[in-house]
Amino acid sequence: MGRHASGAEPVADPRSRRRAQVVTWLERAGLGVAAGAVTLLVLRWADVGWSTALLVGGAALVAVPLFAWVASTVPGHAHGSSDDASDRHH
């Protein structure tokens, strides 16, 4: 996630590119479902009421894929730039 989530070079074939986008969104949705379910279960285990647990679990279900998408829009780190940590020591 974040800057390191930038994928490989863009795929030239439109069908492959579309398939890659679908797979990416399915992965994000799966992560959201898992996060929502775990949040719901943990809150119920902690004896939080059903309505609150469902509300917070639903928020996780939506927020996790949304934040994964936002993180994917951040430009990647340019390798070999002068901002490397090794350059700061000199």
DOLUMDREN-601584 format. One record per atom (N, C-alpha, C, O): chain; atom name; residue in three letters; x, y, z. Coordinates in nm, 4 decimals. Layout:
N
A|CA|Ala|X|Y|Z .
...
This chain:
90
A|N|Met|0.0843|-0.1152|0.0000 .
A|CA|Met|0.0000|0.0000|0.0000 .
A|C|Met|0.0898|0.1229|0.0000 .
A|O|Met|0.2088|0.1120|0.0299 .
A|N|Gly|0.0363|0.2368|-0.0323 .
A|CA|Gly|0.1141|0.3592|-0.0318 .
A|C|Gly|0.2002|0.3741|-0.1539 .
A|O|Gly|0.1655|0.3251|-0.2614 .
A|N|Arg|0.3135|0.4418|-0.1386 .
A|CA|Arg|0.3986|0.4691|-0.2536 .
A|C|Arg|0.4538|0.3423|-0.3149 .
A|O|Arg|0.4869|0.3400|-0.4335 .
A|N|His|0.4640|0.2384|-0.2369 .
A|CA|His|0.5224|0.1140|-0.2870 .
A|C|His|0.4214|0.0278|-0.3603 .
A|O|His|0.4560|-0.0802|-0.4080 .
A|N|Ala|0.2978|0.0730|-0.3703 .
A|CA|Ala|0.1927|-0.0052|-0.4343 .
A|C|Ala|0.1863|0.0177|-0.5844 .
A|O|Ala|0.1000|-0.0379|-0.6523 .
A|N|Ser|0.2767|0.0988|-0.6361 .
A|CA|Ser|0.2741|0.1209|-0.7805 .
A|C|Ser|0.3098|-0.0088|-0.8505 .
A|O|Ser|0.4051|-0.0774|-0.8133 .
A|N|Gly|0.2329|-0.0407|-0.9508 .
A|CA|Gly|0.2510|-0.1668|-1.0209 .
A|C|Gly|0.3631|-0.1614|-1.1224 .
A|O|Gly|0.4412|-0.0664|-1.1279 .
A|N|Ala|0.3684|-0.2642|-1.2009 .
A|CA|Ala|0.4686|-0.2728|-1.3065 .
A|C|Ala|0.4323|-0.1755|-1.4186 .
A|O|Ala|0.3381|-0.0971|-1.4069 .
A|N|Glu|0.5072|-0.1823|-1.5247 .
A|CA|Glu|0.4806|-0.0970|-1.6401 .
A|C|Glu|0.3379|-0.1196|-1.6899 .
A|O|Glu|0.2866|-0.2310|-1.6788 .
A|N|Pro|0.2730|-0.0172|-1.7444 .
A|CA|Pro|0.1368|-0.0335|-1.7953 .
A|C|Pro|0.1300|-0.1401|-1.9054 .
A|O|Pro|0.2205|-0.1528|-1.9879 .
A|N|Val|0.0218|-0.2146|-1.9037 .
A|CA|Val|0.0018|-0.3212|-2.0011 .
A|C|Val|-0.0537|-0.2599|-2.1294 .
A|O|Val|-0.1481|-0.1809|-2.1249 .
A|N|Ala|0.0044|-0.2958|-2.2431 .
A|CA|Ala|-0.0353|-0.2378|-2.3715 .
A|C|Ala|-0.1699|-0.2920|-2.4208 .
A|O|Ala|-0.2494|-0.2169|-2.4771 .
A|N|Asp|-0.1960|-0.4207|-2.4004 .
A|CA|Asp|-0.3191|-0.4833|-2.4470 .
A|C|Asp|-0.4376|-0.4337|-2.3635 .
A|O|Asp|-0.4376|-0.4497|-2.2414 .
A|N|Pro|-0.5393|-0.3733|-2.4280 .
A|CA|Pro|-0.6535|-0.3190|-2.3522 .
A|C|Pro|-0.7277|-0.4243|-2.2704 .
A|O|Pro|-0.7750|-0.3948|-2.1607 .
A|N|Arg|-0.7385|-0.5467|-2.3221 .
A|CA|Arg|-0.8080|-0.6524|-2.2477 .
A|C|Arg|-0.7293|-0.6909|-2.1233 .
A|O|Arg|-0.7871|-0.7116|-2.0167 .
A|N|Ser|-0.5982|-0.7005|-2.1369 .
A|CA|Ser|-0.5145|-0.7344|-2.0222 .
A|C|Ser|-0.5160|-0.6222|-1.9193 .
A|O|Ser|-0.5169|-0.6465|-1.7987 .
A|N|Arg|-0.5162|-0.5001|-1.9688 .
A|CA|Arg|-0.5191|-0.3857|-1.8784 .
A|C|Arg|-0.6499|-0.3844|-1.8000 .
A|O|Arg|-0.6499|-0.3622|-1.6789 .
A|N|Arg|-0.7603|-0.4080|-1.8684 .
A|CA|Arg|-0.8911|-0.4110|-1.8023 .
A|C|Arg|-0.8964|-0.5252|-1.7006 .
A|O|Arg|-0.9477|-0.5083|-1.5899 .
A|N|Arg|-0.8435|-0.6403|-1.7387 .
A|CA|Arg|-0.8411|-0.7549|-1.6483 .
A|C|Arg|-0.7584|-0.7233|-1.5243 .
A|O|Arg|-0.7964|-0.7610|-1.4134 .
A|N|Ala|-0.6456|-0.6545|-1.5417 .
A|CA|Ala|-0.5605|-0.6168|-1.4286 .
A|C|Ala|-0.6337|-0.5199|-1.3360 .
A|O|Ala|-0.6206|-0.5291|-1.2140 .
A|N|Gln|-0.7102|-0.4274|-1.3930 .
A|CA|Gln|-0.7874|-0.3344|-1.3108 .
A|C|Gln|-0.8959|-0.4067|-1.2312 .
A|O|Gln|-0.9188|-0.3758|-1.1143 .
A|N|Val|-0.9623|-0.5028|-1.2949 .
A|CA|Val|-1.0669|-0.5792|-1.2265 .
A|C|Val|-1.0059|-0.6594|-1.1121 .
A|O|Val|-1.0611|-0.6619|-1.0021 .
A|N|Val|-0.8933|-0.7245|-1.1368 .
A|CA|Val|-0.8272|-0.8034|-1.0326 .
A|C|Val|-0.7854|-0.7129|-0.9164 .
A|O|Val|-0.8019|-0.7492|-0.8000 .
A|N|Thr|-0.7320|-0.5966|-0.9479 .
A|CA|Thr|-0.6904|-0.5031|-0.8433 .
A|C|Thr|-0.8087|-0.4628|-0.7569 .
A|O|Thr|-0.7983|-0.4618|-0.6343 .
A|N|Trp|-0.9219|-0.4292|-0.8197 .
A|CA|Trp|-1.0386|-0.3888|-0.7427 .
A|C|Trp|-1.0993|-0.5055|-0.6655 .
A|O|Trp|-1.1519|-0.4859|-0.5559 .
A|N|Leu|-1.0931|-0.6261|-0.7205 .
A|CA|Leu|-1.1415|-0.7428|-0.6459 .
A|C|Leu|-1.0557|-0.7678|-0.5226 .
A|O|Leu|-1.1069|-0.8039|-0.4166 .
A|N|Glu|-0.9248|-0.7484|-0.5371 .
A|CA|Glu|-0.8350|-0.7636|-0.4220 .
A|C|Glu|-0.8668|-0.6591|-0.3150 .
A|O|Glu|-0.8708|-0.6905|-0.1960 .
A|N|Arg|-0.8892|-0.5366|-0.3572 .
A|CA|Arg|-0.9231|-0.4303|-0.2618 .
A|C|Arg|-1.0563|-0.4596|-0.1941 .
A|O|Arg|-1.0699|-0.4398|-0.0733 .
A|N|Ala|-1.1547|-0.5064|-0.2704 .
A|CA|Ala|-1.2851|-0.5391|-0.2128 .
A|C|Ala|-1.2723|-0.6543|-0.1137 .
A|O|Ala|-1.3334|-0.6516|-0.0068 .
A|N|Gly|-1.1935|-0.7547|-0.1486 .
A|CA|Gly|-1.1706|-0.8664|-0.0568 .
A|C|Gly|-1.1050|-0.8213|0.0726 .
A|O|Gly|-1.1405|-0.8676|0.1810 .
A|N|Leu|-1.0097|-0.7312|0.0603 .
A|CA|Leu|-0.9436|-0.6774|0.1784 .
A|C|Leu|-1.0442|-0.5995|0.2639 .
A|O|Leu|-1.0413|-0.6078|0.3867 .
A|N|Gly|-1.1327|-0.5243|0.1988 .
A|CA|Gly|-1.2358|-0.4509|0.2715 .
A|C|Gly|-1.3331|-0.5434|0.3425 .
A|O|Gly|-1.3703|-0.5184|0.4572 .
A|N|Val|-1.3747|-0.6504|0.2751 .
A|CA|Val|-1.4657|-0.7478|0.3372 .
A|C|Val|-1.3984|-0.8116|0.4578 .
A|O|Val|-1.4602|-0.8257|0.5633 .
A|N|Ala|-1.2723|-0.8503|0.4427 .
A|CA|Ala|-1.1994|-0.9117|0.5546 .
A|C|Ala|-1.1864|-0.8140|0.6715 .
A|O|Ala|-1.2080|-0.8512|0.7868 .
A|N|Ala|-1.1514|-0.6896|0.6414 .
A|CA|Ala|-1.1361|-0.5894|0.7470 .
A|C|Ala|-1.2691|-0.5633|0.8172 .
A|O|Ala|-1.2740|-0.5519|0.9396 .
A|N|Gly|-1.3765|-0.5539|0.7394 .
A|CA|Gly|-1.5080|-0.5316|0.7984 .
A|C|Gly|-1.5521|-0.6478|0.8852 .
A|O|Gly|-1.6059|-0.6273|0.9941 .
A|N|Ala|-1.5299|-0.7703|0.8379 .
A|CA|Ala|-1.5699|-0.8886|0.9142 .
A|C|Ala|-1.4899|-0.9018|1.0428 .
A|O|Ala|-1.5457|-0.9302|1.1488 .
A|N|Val|-1.3597|-0.8812|1.0332 .
A|CA|Val|-1.2751|-0.8914|1.1533 .
A|C|Val|-1.3123|-0.7824|1.2531 .
A|O|Val|-1.3187|-0.8078|1.3734 .
A|N|Thr|-1.3367|-0.6625|1.2042 .
A|CA|Thr|-1.3764|-0.5530|1.2926 .
A|C|Thr|-1.5075|-0.5852|1.3629 .
A|O|Thr|-1.5210|-0.5644|1.4835 .
A|N|Leu|-1.6030|-0.6355|1.2876 .
A|CA|Leu|-1.7320|-0.6736|1.3451 .
A|C|Leu|-1.7147|-0.7817|1.4524 .
A|O|Leu|-1.7699|-0.7709|1.5619 .
A|N|Leu|-1.6388|-0.8842|1.4203 .
A|CA|Leu|-1.6190|-0.9947|1.5154 .
A|C|Leu|-1.5458|-0.9496|1.6409 .
A|O|Leu|-1.5821|-0.9892|1.7517 .
A|N|Val|-1.4438|-0.8676|1.6244 .
A|CA|Val|-1.3682|-0.8211|1.7411 .
A|C|Val|-1.4555|-0.7322|1.8294 .
A|O|Val|-1.4518|-0.7433|1.9519 .
A|N|Leu|-1.5333|-0.6451|1.7679 .
A|CA|Leu|-1.6206|-0.5588|1.8479 .
A|C|Leu|-1.7283|-0.6388|1.9199 .
A|O|Leu|-1.7618|-0.6085|2.0344 .
A|N|Arg|-1.7827|-0.7405|1.8541 .
A|CA|Arg|-1.8818|-0.8259|1.9222 .
A|C|Arg|-1.8155|-0.9053|2.0344 .
A|O|Arg|-1.8752|-0.9239|2.1404 .
A|N|Trp|-1.6928|-0.9524|2.0122 .
A|CA|Trp|-1.6179|-1.0249|2.1153 .
A|C|Trp|-1.5945|-0.9338|2.2360 .
A|O|Trp|-1.5950|-0.9794|2.3504 .
A|N|Ala|-1.5741|-0.8041|2.2089 .
A|CA|Ala|-1.5524|-0.7069|2.3161 .
A|C|Ala|-1.6844|-0.6602|2.3776 .
A|O|Ala|-1.6863|-0.5667|2.4576 .
A|N|Asp|-1.7948|-0.7254|2.3401 .
A|CA|Asp|-1.9275|-0.6989|2.3948 .
A|C|Asp|-1.9814|-0.5602|2.3581 .
A|O|Asp|-2.0540|-0.4980|2.4356 .
A|N|Val|-1.9449|-0.5137|2.2399 .
A|CA|Val|-2.0022|-0.3901|2.1862 .
A|C|Val|-2.1355|-0.4277|2.1225 .
A|O|Val|-2.1496|-0.5371|2.0678 .
A|N|Gly|-2.2314|-0.3394|2.1293 .
A|CA|Gly|-2.3650|-0.3665|2.0750 .
A|C|Gly|-2.3620|-0.3943|1.9251 .
A|O|Gly|-2.2719|-0.3508|1.8535 .
A|N|Trp|-2.4643|-0.4689|1.8793 .
A|CA|Trp|-2.4704|-0.5069|1.7388 .
A|C|Trp|-2.4761|-0.3859|1.6466 .
A|O|Trp|-2.4081|-0.3840|1.5440 .
A|N|Ser|-2.5547|-0.2863|1.6804 .
A|CA|Ser|-2.5688|-0.1718|1.5902 .
A|C|Ser|-2.4366|-0.0967|1.5748 .
A|O|Ser|-2.4010|-0.0557|1.4643 .
A|N|Thr|-2.3643|-0.0787|1.6845 .
A|CA|Thr|-2.2348|-0.0111|1.6779 .
A|C|Thr|-2.1331|-0.0960|1.6027 .
A|O|Thr|-2.0578|-0.0446|1.5201 .
A|N|Ala|-2.1311|-0.2250|1.6310 .
A|CA|Ala|-2.0369|-0.3147|1.5639 .
A|C|Ala|-2.0635|-0.3187|1.4136 .
A|O|Ala|-1.9694|-0.3181|1.3344 .
A|N|Leu|-2.1900|-0.3228|1.3738 .
A|CA|Leu|-2.2239|-0.3224|1.2315 .
A|C|Leu|-2.1862|-0.1903|1.1655 .
A|O|Leu|-2.1386|-0.1889|1.0520 .
A|N|Leu|-2.2070|-0.0798|1.2357 .
A|CA|Leu|-2.1731|0.0504|1.1812 .
A|C|Leu|-2.0218|0.0636|1.1600 .
A|O|Leu|-1.9774|0.1066|1.0535 .
A|N|Val|-1.9443|0.0270|1.2597 .
A|CA|Val|-1.7984|0.0385|1.2489 .
A|C|Val|-1.7436|-0.0640|1.1499 .
A|O|Val|-1.6526|-0.0324|1.0732 .
A|N|Gly|-1.7974|-0.1858|1.1501 .
A|CA|Gly|-1.7554|-0.2866|1.0527 .
A|C|Gly|-1.7878|-0.2436|0.9102 .
A|O|Gly|-1.7084|-0.2655|0.8187 .
A|N|Gly|-1.9044|-0.1822|0.8916 .
A|CA|Gly|-1.9411|-0.1303|0.7595 .
A|C|Gly|-1.8503|-0.0166|0.7160 .
A|O|Gly|-1.8162|-0.0046|0.5983 .
A|N|Ala|-1.8117|0.0662|0.8109 .
A|CA|Ala|-1.7187|0.1749|0.7793 .
A|C|Ala|-1.5837|0.1181|0.7351 .
A|O|Ala|-1.5224|0.1695|0.6415 .
A|N|Ala|-1.5379|0.0137|0.8013 .
A|CA|Ala|-1.4115|-0.0506|0.7614 .
A|C|Ala|-1.4254|-0.1144|0.6237 .
A|O|Ala|-1.3328|-0.1096|0.5427 .
A|N|Leu|-1.5411|-0.1740|0.5977 .
A|CA|Leu|-1.5671|-0.2364|0.4684 .
A|C|Leu|-1.5528|-0.1362|0.3544 .
A|O|Leu|-1.5034|-0.1709|0.2471 .
A|N|Val|-1.5955|-0.0128|0.3768 .
A|CA|Val|-1.5884|0.0915|0.2744 .
A|C|Val|-1.4536|0.1628|0.2761 .
A|O|Val|-1.3960|0.1896|0.1706 .
A|N|Ala|-1.4032|0.1936|0.3952 .
A|CA|Ala|-1.2830|0.2765|0.4076 .
A|C|Ala|-1.1571|0.2064|0.3590 .
A|O|Ala|-1.0732|0.2700|0.2951 .
A|N|Val|-1.1412|0.0789|0.3867 .
A|CA|Val|-1.0167|0.0097|0.3507 .
A|C|Val|-0.9942|0.0087|0.1995 .
A|O|Val|-0.8852|0.0461|0.1561 .
A|N|Pro|-1.0919|-0.0324|0.1159 .
A|CA|Pro|-1.0688|-0.0244|-0.0291 .
A|C|Pro|-1.0505|0.1192|-0.0785 .
A|O|Pro|-0.9720|0.1441|-0.1700 .
A|N|Leu|-1.1230|0.2131|-0.0181 .
A|CA|Leu|-1.1100|0.3528|-0.0572 .
A|C|Leu|-0.9690|0.4040|-0.0275 .
A|O|Leu|-0.9073|0.4690|-0.1118 .
A|N|Phe|-0.9190|0.3749|0.0910 .
A|CA|Phe|-0.7842|0.4195|0.1263 .
A|C|Phe|-0.6774|0.3475|0.0442 .
A|O|Phe|-0.5735|0.4061|0.0137 .
A|N|Ala|-0.7015|0.2213|0.0081 .
A|CA|Ala|-0.6074|0.1506|-0.0791 .
A|C|Ala|-0.6025|0.2168|-0.2159 .
A|O|Ala|-0.4953|0.2294|-0.2750 .
A|N|Trp|-0.7175|0.2590|-0.2668 .
A|CA|Trp|-0.7202|0.3301|-0.3949 .
A|C|Trp|-0.6477|0.4632|-0.3845 .
A|O|Trp|-0.5682|0.4973|-0.4721 .
A|N|Val|-0.6741|0.5393|-0.2781 .
A|CA|Val|-0.6069|0.6679|-0.2603 .
A|C|Val|-0.4560|0.6478|-0.2522 .
A|O|Val|-0.3803|0.7247|-0.3115 .
A|N|Ala|-0.4118|0.5464|-0.1802 .
A|CA|Ala|-0.2685|0.5194|-0.1681 .
A|C|Ala|-0.2071|0.4838|-0.3025 .
A|O|Ala|-0.0902|0.5136|-0.3268 .
A|N|Ser|-0.2843|0.4203|-0.3900 .
A|CA|Ser|-0.2296|0.3820|-0.5211 .
A|C|Ser|-0.2121|0.5022|-0.6128 .
A|O|Ser|-0.1436|0.4921|-0.7145 .
A|N|Thr|-0.2726|0.6160|-0.5788 .
A|CA|Thr|-0.2597|0.7347|-0.6623 .
A|C|Thr|-0.1366|0.8175|-0.6272 .
A|O|Thr|-0.1020|0.9112|-0.6992 .
A|N|Val|-0.0702|0.7834|-0.5165 .
A|CA|Val|0.0498|0.8565|-0.4752 .
A|C|Val|0.1644|0.8154|-0.5670 .
A|O|Val|0.1863|0.6961|-0.5885 .
A|N|Pro|0.2374|0.9120|-0.6211 .
A|CA|Pro|0.3483|0.8761|-0.7103 .
A|C|Pro|0.4535|0.7933|-0.6370 .
A|O|Pro|0.4775|0.8121|-0.5178 .
A|N|Gly|0.5146|0.7026|-0.7095 .
A|CA|Gly|0.6189|0.6190|-0.6535 .
A|C|Gly|0.7460|0.6979|-0.6277 .
A|O|Gly|0.7638|0.8082|-0.6793 .
A|N|His|0.8324|0.6413|-0.5487 .
A|CA|His|0.9605|0.7036|-0.5162 .
A|C|His|1.0550|0.6873|-0.6349 .
A|O|His|1.0719|0.5768|-0.6866 .
A|N|Ala|1.1151|0.7949|-0.6769 .
A|CA|Ala|1.2095|0.7894|-0.7893 .
A|C|Ala|1.3403|0.7277|-0.7410 .
A|O|Ala|1.4065|0.7828|-0.6530 .
A|N|His|1.3771|0.6155|-0.7973 .
A|CA|His|1.5006|0.5486|-0.7574 .
A|C|His|1.6209|0.6266|-0.8067 .
A|O|His|1.6232|0.6751|-0.9198 .
A|N|Gly|1.7198|0.6380|-0.7211 .
A|CA|Gly|1.8428|0.7048|-0.7612 .
A|C|Gly|1.8346|0.8557|-0.7536 .
A|O|Gly|1.9218|0.9246|-0.8064 .
A|N|Ser|1.7315|0.9088|-0.6889 .
A|CA|Ser|1.7211|1.0543|-0.6789 .
A|C|Ser|1.8142|1.1053|-0.5702 .
A|O|Ser|1.8667|1.0266|-0.4914 .
A|N|Ser|1.8346|1.2343|-0.5654 .
A|CA|Ser|1.9245|1.2928|-0.4669 .
A|C|Ser|1.8622|1.2977|-0.3287 .
A|O|Ser|1.9279|1.3400|-0.2335 .
A|N|Asp|1.7355|1.2551|-0.3151 .
A|CA|Asp|1.6685|1.2554|-0.1853 .
A|C|Asp|1.6924|1.1275|-0.1070 .
A|O|Asp|1.6364|1.1110|0.0014 .
A|N|Asp|1.7743|1.0361|-0.1591 .
A|CA|Asp|1.8020|0.9118|-0.0886 .
A|C|Asp|1.8648|0.9412|0.0466 .
A|O|Asp|1.9362|1.0401|0.0627 .
A|N|Ala|1.8377|0.8551|0.1431 .
A|CA|Ala|1.8907|0.8724|0.2777 .
A|C|Ala|2.0445|0.8695|0.2790 .
A|O|Ala|2.1083|0.9359|0.3606 .
A|N|Ser|2.1017|0.7918|0.1878 .
A|CA|Ser|2.2478|0.7825|0.1849 .
A|C|Ser|2.3106|0.9145|0.1437 .
A|O|Ser|2.4240|0.9429|0.1823 .
A|N|Asp|2.2396|0.9961|0.0659 .
A|CA|Asp|2.2921|1.1261|0.0237 .
A|C|Asp|2.2849|1.2288|0.1353 .
A|O|Asp|2.3573|1.3283|0.1331 .
A|N|Arg|2.1985|1.2055|0.2324 .
A|CA|Arg|2.1827|1.3030|0.3401 .
A|C|Arg|2.2971|1.2981|0.4396 .
A|O|Arg|2.3178|1.3931|0.5151 .
A|N|His|2.3709|1.1893|0.4408 .
A|CA|His|2.4796|1.1763|0.5367 .
A|C|His|2.6039|1.2505|0.4931 .
A|O|His|2.6966|1.2638|0.5730 .
A|N|His|2.6105|1.2988|0.3721 .
A|CA|His|2.7318|1.3648|0.3225 .
A|C|His|2.7219|1.5129|0.3289 .
A|O|His|2.8158|1.5827|0.2908 .
